Amino acid sequence: LVHAAAGGVGSLAVQIARHSGCRVVGTASARNHEHVRSLGAEPVEYGDGLADRLRELAPEGFDAAFDTVGGEALRVSAETLAEGGRLASIADSEV
């Protein structure tokens, strides 16, 4: 899971993960979904109901989440991690 997957850092994270053979889900605004797809990730619109949309795509949870936003995105990341999953944030130094 990569938050803000259409941004500079998020786009790079998506590309690195895809190059490593990972399935990637990336949050982005609807207007950026095509860009996220072009990077090889499955786009999901952020906002209300994000955790539910993510659970539909990964019912067992995500093995890893990369947060570039903080706040709600960080909380949703923690909620949707698989058991033993890893969470990294460049937006919150406490993680």
N, C-alpha and C positions, 0 to 999 in steps of 0.2 A: 504494500500500500504506500503510495507516494502522494502526499498532499501538495496542492498547488503545482500539479504536474505540468502545467503549461508555462510556468515561470522559468526563469533562467536556471536556478538551482534544481528545481523539480524536474525540468526537462533533462538535465544532465543525469540526475538520479535514475530516471526512467531508462535512459539509454544504457547506463552501466548495468542496471538490473537485467534488462533484456539481453544485453551482450553476454551476461552470465547464465542465460537460459531460464530466467525467472518469468513466471506469469506476473504481470503488473497491472494493478488497478490504480488509476490516478484520479484524484479529485480536481475539478476545474469547473469554471462557469460553462454554461451551455454553448456559448459562442466560441469556446476554445476546444470543444470536444473533438472536432476534426483534426486539430493539431495534435492532441493527445493520442488519437488513433494512429496518426502518421508516425508517431514515435514507437508504436507497438504496444501501447497500453490500452486497457479498457477504461473509458472515461465514466465518471460518476459526478453528477452535479452536487456541489456542496450546498449546505443550508439545512433548513428544517427537515428532519427525517433521514439525515445522512446515515446514521448508524443502521437503520433498517435497510436502506438501499445497499449498504456494504454487506450486511449479513445475507442478503439475497444472493450476492455474488460469491461469497465465501462463508457458507454456513458453519464450517469448522473453525473459522477465524483465520487471520493472517499470520504467517510465520514471521513477518517483519513489517514494520511501519516506519516511514521516514516523514517527520513533521517539519515543515518549513514555516508554519503559520502560528502555532501556539493556541492557547485558549481552547475553544470548542473542538478544534481539529485534534488537539492533543488528547482531550478527554475521550473523543470518539475512537481515536487510535487505541487507547488503553482498553476500551470496552470491546473492541473487535479483534483483539489479538488472540491467537490460538494459545493453548497452554504451552508454556515454554517459549512463546514468541518474543521477539526483541523489538524495542521501541527506541528510536533515536530522534532527537530534536535539535535543530539549530536555532529554534526560537525560544527555548526554555532551558537555561543552564542547569536547572535542578533535575533534569531527566538523565 
